[in-house]
Amino acid sequence: MKKVLSLILMLAMLTSVTAALAEGETINVGCLQDISGPTSSLGNMATAGVQWAVDEINAAGGVNGKMINLIVYDTKADVTEAINAYTRAVTSDNVSAIVGPPIANIALAIAPESENNDVQILGFAIDSKCQIKPDGTPYKNMFDFQPSAAQQATIMAKYALKNGFSKFGVIYNEGNAYSVSLQAPFIDTVTANGGEVAKVVTYTSNDKDFKTLLQPIVSADVDAVFVPNYTQELILIAQQIRALGYEGSLICGLDACPPFNTLFGEDCDGIYFINNIDGTEANVQAMLAAVKEKTGIDATNKFFLGYDVANILKGIFETVGTNPVGVRNAAEQVTNYAGLTGNITIDPATHMPKGLEMVMFTYQGTTPVMLERYSAE
């Protein structure tokens, strides 16, 4: 954590001259992330990716001669903090756009507030309720720039079925929007394609001893357990199910991506996960090496999500200017943007990507091994 915070501070120092420029010579962009709360490992990494892109853009002359001034707001993973920070960004700081969090609970709270102004949030919350109103139309300012929960769950379920898993258990946090949004489409895809979900178990954020909850899943003799939960809970679940003698596979979401393997404290064999990036690609490897050389940090998928969105904003600013209404309309029309996280096209009807591929991985020991690239379509 200290290393990631140091990365952000160091990158911010590189752009301190930007903040000193007079009003009108800068483009204010907000970055609304958990910097110091329980999901700060995600928020800090996304912020670092945005800041890296901003530094590159400013070093190359900015956007039509204007420097980007990145303003980071710490939500502390708290809904009230997030709403207050969002209000400050759009009323006092006059941001032209906001890079939003990968945390669904925060995005869900901000979504209704976002209808009251014209500043869009280009975020990574995958629960479609963060982008789609109850009437089926999109919140005008809410966007997601990675595959939705339904798409990610479909990819994981289809991969599992294709590769010999047929009987599943599921354990998820019933109070977490991210966890809830993944479990239903996973179960639906499995059952629609001839698989069996033998046991489904729920828990709350207050639970830390999972052995009693996990025992019925272990007793059901399942091939794999779907575990769509945040990293801290995922580590406890994985450790405790292994302690119960379960030797089958765990199929996990993005939270089993590195640094899960270093935080877990033991071999991660039998753990499968989905990722936004493929570290075997030359352009991704080049970025990983550059970040490591300059900061000592291993960039993760959230870094690349932040980096891509910041560069998408650059293209929008260059094309339509910085008026938030124009920026929002242009965000709806993003088509075939070749990013480090894939080829991004936004569906105007959902404000989410269409056909964006993701990559299935497993671990050998603690080493990630790329398996296959998938799209939900």
VENZIVEN-V907076 format. One record per residue. SS is DSSP state (~ for helix, > for strand, _ for the rest). PHI is phi in whole degrees, -180 to 180 (NA if undefined). OMEGA is omega in radians with two decimals (* if undefined). Layout:
ss->SS phi->PHI omega->OMEGA
ss->SS phi->PHI omega->OMEGA
This chain:
ss->_ phi->NA omega->3.14
ss->~ phi->-61 omega->3.14
ss->~ phi->-64 omega->-3.13
ss->~ phi->-67 omega->3.09
ss->~ phi->-62 omega->3.11
ss->~ phi->-63 omega->3.10
ss->~ phi->-59 omega->-3.10
ss->~ phi->-65 omega->3.14
ss->~ phi->-62 omega->-3.13
ss->~ phi->-65 omega->3.12
ss->~ phi->-65 omega->3.13
ss->~ phi->-65 omega->3.11
ss->~ phi->-61 omega->-3.11
ss->~ phi->-66 omega->-3.11
ss->_ phi->-112 omega->-3.11
ss->~ phi->-60 omega->3.12
ss->~ phi->-64 omega->3.14
ss->~ phi->-62 omega->-3.09
ss->~ phi->-65 omega->-3.10
ss->~ phi->-84 omega->-3.12
ss->_ phi->-70 omega->-3.08
ss->_ phi->-68 omega->3.07
ss->_ phi->-57 omega->-3.10
ss->_ phi->97 omega->3.09
ss->_ phi->-98 omega->-3.12
ss->> phi->-126 omega->2.99
ss->> phi->-115 omega->-3.14
ss->> phi->-82 omega->3.08
ss->> phi->-125 omega->3.10
ss->> phi->-88 omega->3.03
ss->> phi->-134 omega->-3.00
ss->> phi->-99 omega->-3.00
ss->> phi->-143 omega->2.96
ss->_ phi->-78 omega->-3.13
ss->_ phi->-101 omega->-3.04
ss->_ phi->-132 omega->-3.09
ss->_ phi->-98 omega->-3.04
ss->_ phi->-68 omega->3.09
ss->_ phi->-112 omega->-3.08
ss->~ phi->-66 omega->3.09
ss->~ phi->-61 omega->3.10
ss->~ phi->-78 omega->-3.08
ss->~ phi->-65 omega->3.12
ss->~ phi->-65 omega->-3.11
ss->~ phi->-71 omega->3.08
ss->~ phi->-62 omega->3.12
ss->~ phi->-62 omega->3.13
ss->~ phi->-61 omega->3.11
ss->~ phi->-66 omega->3.09
ss->~ phi->-62 omega->-3.10
ss->~ phi->-64 omega->3.10
ss->~ phi->-60 omega->3.12
ss->~ phi->-65 omega->3.12
ss->~ phi->-60 omega->3.11
ss->~ phi->-61 omega->3.11
ss->~ phi->-63 omega->-3.11
ss->~ phi->-63 omega->-3.12
ss->~ phi->-66 omega->3.14
ss->~ phi->-65 omega->-3.14
ss->_ phi->-91 omega->3.09
ss->_ phi->109 omega->3.11
ss->_ phi->79 omega->-3.13
ss->> phi->-113 omega->-3.08
ss->_ phi->51 omega->3.10
ss->_ phi->87 omega->3.12
ss->> phi->-100 omega->3.09
ss->> phi->-84 omega->3.05
ss->> phi->-90 omega->3.07
ss->> phi->-106 omega->-3.12
ss->> phi->-87 omega->3.12
ss->> phi->-111 omega->-3.08
ss->> phi->-96 omega->3.11
ss->> phi->-116 omega->-3.13
ss->> phi->-91 omega->3.10
ss->_ phi->-79 omega->-3.06
ss->_ phi->57 omega->-3.08
ss->_ phi->58 omega->-3.11
ss->_ phi->-116 omega->-3.06
ss->~ phi->-61 omega->-3.12
ss->~ phi->-64 omega->3.09
ss->~ phi->-59 omega->-3.09
ss->~ phi->-66 omega->-3.14
ss->~ phi->-64 omega->3.12
ss->~ phi->-64 omega->3.13
ss->~ phi->-66 omega->3.12
ss->~ phi->-61 omega->3.13
ss->~ phi->-61 omega->3.12
ss->~ phi->-63 omega->-3.12
ss->~ phi->-62 omega->-3.02
ss->~ phi->-89 omega->-3.10
ss->~ phi->-104 omega->-3.06
ss->_ phi->-102 omega->-3.00
ss->_ phi->-94 omega->3.03
ss->_ phi->52 omega->3.12
ss->_ phi->-75 omega->3.09
ss->_ phi->-89 omega->3.14
ss->> phi->-165 omega->3.09
ss->> phi->-130 omega->2.97
ss->> phi->-87 omega->-3.00
ss->_ phi->-91 omega->-3.03
ss->_ phi->-84 omega->3.00
ss->_ phi->-90 omega->-3.04
ss->_ phi->-104 omega->-3.04
ss->~ phi->-65 omega->-3.10
ss->~ phi->-60 omega->3.12
ss->~ phi->-71 omega->-3.14
ss->~ phi->-62 omega->3.11
ss->~ phi->-62 omega->-3.14
ss->~ phi->-72 omega->-3.09
ss->~ phi->-79 omega->-3.02
ss->~ phi->-52 omega->3.13
ss->~ phi->-63 omega->3.12
ss->~ phi->-63 omega->-3.06
ss->~ phi->-68 omega->3.13
ss->_ phi->-69 omega->-3.04
ss->_ phi->-89 omega->-3.12
ss->_ phi->-148 omega->-3.05
ss->_ phi->-117 omega->-3.10
ss->_ phi->-94 omega->-3.09
ss->_ phi->-84 omega->3.11
ss->> phi->-115 omega->3.10
ss->> phi->-96 omega->-2.97
ss->> phi->-122 omega->-3.02
ss->_ phi->-136 omega->3.11
ss->_ phi->-73 omega->-2.95
ss->_ phi->-94 omega->3.05
ss->_ phi->-69 omega->-3.04
ss->~ phi->-62 omega->3.09
ss->~ phi->-68 omega->3.06
ss->~ phi->-74 omega->-3.12
ss->_ phi->-113 omega->-3.02
ss->> phi->-111 omega->3.10
ss->_ phi->-74 omega->3.13
ss->_ phi->-56 omega->3.14
ss->_ phi->-83 omega->3.08
ss->_ phi->92 omega->3.09
ss->_ phi->-95 omega->-3.10
ss->> phi->-78 omega->2.88
ss->_ phi->-60 omega->-2.97
ss->_ phi->-63 omega->-3.04
ss->_ phi->-113 omega->-3.06
ss->> phi->-103 omega->-3.13
ss->> phi->-132 omega->3.05
ss->> phi->-125 omega->-3.09
ss->_ phi->-115 omega->2.89
ss->_ phi->-142 omega->-3.11
ss->_ phi->-54 omega->-3.11
ss->_ phi->-68 omega->3.11
ss->~ phi->-59 omega->3.14
ss->~ phi->-63 omega->3.13
ss->~ phi->-67 omega->-3.13
ss->~ phi->-65 omega->3.13
ss->~ phi->-64 omega->3.11
ss->~ phi->-63 omega->3.11
ss->~ phi->-59 omega->-3.10
ss->~ phi->-65 omega->-3.13
ss->~ phi->-66 omega->-3.13
ss->~ phi->-66 omega->3.09
ss->~ phi->-62 omega->-3.10
ss->~ phi->-61 omega->-3.13
ss->~ phi->-65 omega->-3.14
ss->~ phi->-63 omega->-3.03
ss->_ phi->-107 omega->2.90
ss->_ phi->96 omega->3.05
ss->_ phi->-86 omega->-3.12
ss->_ phi->-136 omega->-3.10
ss->> phi->-123 omega->-2.95
ss->> phi->-126 omega->2.83
ss->> phi->-110 omega->3.12
ss->> phi->-138 omega->3.00
ss->> phi->-133 omega->-3.09
ss->> phi->-147 omega->-3.13
ss->> phi->-85 omega->-3.06
ss->_ phi->-71 omega->3.13
ss->_ phi->-102 omega->-3.09
ss->_ phi->-116 omega->-3.05
ss->~ phi->-61 omega->3.12
ss->~ phi->-60 omega->-3.10
ss->~ phi->-64 omega->-3.13
ss->~ phi->-63 omega->-3.05
ss->~ phi->-69 omega->-3.14
ss->~ phi->-89 omega->-2.97
ss->~ phi->-68 omega->-3.07
ss->~ phi->-64 omega->3.13
ss->~ phi->-67 omega->3.05
ss->~ phi->-64 omega->-3.13
ss->~ phi->-62 omega->-3.13
ss->~ phi->-62 omega->-3.13
ss->~ phi->-67 omega->3.11
ss->~ phi->-61 omega->-3.06
ss->~ phi->-70 omega->3.13
ss->~ phi->-72 omega->-3.09
ss->_ phi->-117 omega->2.99
ss->_ phi->88 omega->3.10
ss->_ phi->-88 omega->-3.12
ss->> phi->-128 omega->2.98
ss->> phi->-106 omega->-2.98
ss->> phi->-81 omega->-3.08
ss->> phi->-153 omega->3.08
ss->> phi->-120 omega->-3.10
ss->> phi->-126 omega->3.08
ss->> phi->-115 omega->3.06
ss->> phi->-148 omega->3.09
ss->_ phi->-119 omega->-3.10
ss->_ phi->-66 omega->3.11
ss->_ phi->-80 omega->-3.10
ss->_ phi->-75 omega->3.06
ss->_ phi->-129 omega->3.08
ss->_ phi->-99 omega->-3.03
ss->_ phi->-100 omega->-2.99
ss->~ phi->-61 omega->3.14
ss->~ phi->-64 omega->3.13
ss->~ phi->-69 omega->-3.06
ss->~ phi->-81 omega->-3.04
ss->~ phi->-58 omega->3.10
ss->~ phi->-62 omega->3.09
ss->~ phi->-68 omega->3.11
ss->~ phi->-61 omega->-3.11
ss->~ phi->-68 omega->-3.14
ss->_ phi->-78 omega->3.07
ss->_ phi->57 omega->-3.12
ss->_ phi->-83 omega->3.08
ss->_ phi->-74 omega->-3.08
ss->> phi->-154 omega->3.09
ss->> phi->-117 omega->3.07
ss->> phi->-87 omega->-3.01
ss->> phi->-129 omega->-3.07
ss->_ phi->-89 omega->-2.99
ss->_ phi->-134 omega->3.13
ss->_ phi->-65 omega->-2.93
ss->~ phi->-58 omega->-3.06
ss->~ phi->-62 omega->3.10
ss->~ phi->-69 omega->-3.14
ss->~ phi->-61 omega->3.11
ss->~ phi->-62 omega->3.14
ss->~ phi->-63 omega->3.14
ss->~ phi->-63 omega->-3.13
ss->~ phi->-63 omega->3.13
ss->~ phi->-64 omega->-3.05
ss->~ phi->-76 omega->3.11
ss->~ phi->-72 omega->3.04
ss->~ phi->-68 omega->3.11
ss->~ phi->-65 omega->3.08
ss->_ phi->-80 omega->3.11
ss->_ phi->94 omega->3.13
ss->_ phi->-72 omega->-3.11
ss->_ phi->-112 omega->3.13
ss->_ phi->-77 omega->-3.05
ss->> phi->-96 omega->3.01
ss->> phi->-115 omega->3.11
ss->> phi->-109 omega->-2.94
ss->> phi->-125 omega->3.07
ss->_ phi->-86 omega->-3.07
ss->~ phi->-64 omega->-3.05
ss->~ phi->-78 omega->2.97
ss->~ phi->-94 omega->3.02
ss->_ phi->-64 omega->2.96
ss->_ phi->-51 omega->0.31
ss->_ phi->-93 omega->3.09
ss->~ phi->-51 omega->-3.06
ss->~ phi->-63 omega->3.11
ss->~ phi->-84 omega->3.13
ss->~ phi->-76 omega->-3.05
ss->~ phi->-65 omega->3.05
ss->_ phi->87 omega->3.11
ss->_ phi->-159 omega->3.13
ss->_ phi->-60 omega->-3.10
ss->_ phi->-108 omega->-3.12
ss->_ phi->-55 omega->3.11
ss->_ phi->86 omega->3.10
ss->> phi->-101 omega->3.13
ss->> phi->-109 omega->3.13
ss->> phi->-152 omega->3.13
ss->> phi->-103 omega->-3.12
ss->> phi->-145 omega->3.09
ss->_ phi->-83 omega->-3.02
ss->_ phi->-126 omega->3.05
ss->_ phi->-116 omega->-3.08
ss->_ phi->-67 omega->3.08
ss->_ phi->-88 omega->-3.14
ss->_ phi->-77 omega->-3.01
ss->~ phi->-61 omega->-3.10
ss->~ phi->-69 omega->3.08
ss->~ phi->-69 omega->3.10
ss->~ phi->-59 omega->3.14
ss->~ phi->-63 omega->3.12
ss->~ phi->-68 omega->3.10
ss->~ phi->-57 omega->-3.12
ss->~ phi->-66 omega->-3.12
ss->~ phi->-65 omega->3.13
ss->~ phi->-66 omega->3.14
ss->~ phi->-63 omega->-3.11
ss->~ phi->-65 omega->-3.06
ss->~ phi->-81 omega->-2.97
ss->~ phi->-120 omega->-3.02
ss->_ phi->81 omega->-3.09
ss->_ phi->-97 omega->3.00
ss->_ phi->-90 omega->-3.13
ss->_ phi->-67 omega->3.13
ss->_ phi->-112 omega->-3.04
ss->~ phi->-58 omega->-3.13
ss->~ phi->-65 omega->3.04
ss->~ phi->-58 omega->-3.08
ss->~ phi->-71 omega->3.05
ss->~ phi->-62 omega->3.11
ss->~ phi->-63 omega->-3.14
ss->~ phi->-62 omega->-3.13
ss->~ phi->-64 omega->-3.09
ss->~ phi->-66 omega->3.10
ss->~ phi->-61 omega->3.12
ss->~ phi->-74 omega->3.01
ss->~ phi->-62 omega->3.09
ss->~ phi->-62 omega->3.11
ss->~ phi->-56 omega->3.13
ss->~ phi->-62 omega->3.12
ss->~ phi->-66 omega->3.13
ss->~ phi->-59 omega->-3.13
ss->~ phi->-64 omega->-3.04
ss->~ phi->-88 omega->-3.00
ss->~ phi->-118 omega->-3.08
ss->_ phi->90 omega->-2.99
ss->_ phi->-114 omega->3.06
ss->_ phi->-63 omega->-3.04
ss->~ phi->-56 omega->3.14
ss->~ phi->-65 omega->3.10
ss->~ phi->-65 omega->3.11
ss->~ phi->-64 omega->3.13
ss->~ phi->-63 omega->-3.13
ss->~ phi->-62 omega->3.11
ss->~ phi->-70 omega->3.12
ss->~ phi->-62 omega->3.10
ss->~ phi->-66 omega->-3.03
ss->_ phi->-105 omega->3.11
ss->_ phi->-59 omega->-3.05
ss->_ phi->-138 omega->3.03
ss->_ phi->54 omega->3.04
ss->> phi->-76 omega->-3.10
ss->> phi->-85 omega->-3.13
ss->> phi->-99 omega->3.09
ss->_ phi->-72 omega->3.08
ss->_ phi->-97 omega->3.08
ss->> phi->127 omega->-3.10
ss->> phi->-94 omega->-2.91
ss->> phi->-101 omega->2.99
ss->_ phi->-129 omega->-3.13
ss->> phi->-92 omega->3.06
ss->> phi->-84 omega->-3.13
ss->_ phi->-60 omega->-3.10
ss->_ phi->-78 omega->-3.09
ss->_ phi->-126 omega->-3.02
ss->_ phi->62 omega->3.10
ss->> phi->-129 omega->-3.09
ss->> phi->-70 omega->3.02
ss->_ phi->-110 omega->2.99
ss->_ phi->65 omega->-3.12
ss->_ phi->-76 omega->-3.11
ss->_ phi->-78 omega->2.97
ss->> phi->-131 omega->-3.00
ss->> phi->-122 omega->3.05
ss->> phi->-89 omega->3.13
ss->> phi->-129 omega->2.86
ss->> phi->-135 omega->3.07
ss->> phi->-116 omega->2.88
ss->> phi->-113 omega->-2.94
ss->_ phi->69 omega->3.05
ss->_ phi->-117 omega->-3.09
ss->> phi->-96 omega->3.08
ss->> phi->-67 omega->3.13
ss->> phi->-127 omega->-3.14
ss->> phi->-72 omega->-3.11
ss->> phi->-108 omega->-3.09
ss->> phi->-150 omega->3.05
ss->> phi->-99 omega->-3.04
ss->> phi->-135 omega->2.86
ss->_ phi->-119 omega->3.13
ss->_ phi->-69 omega->-3.10
ss->_ phi->-75 omega->*
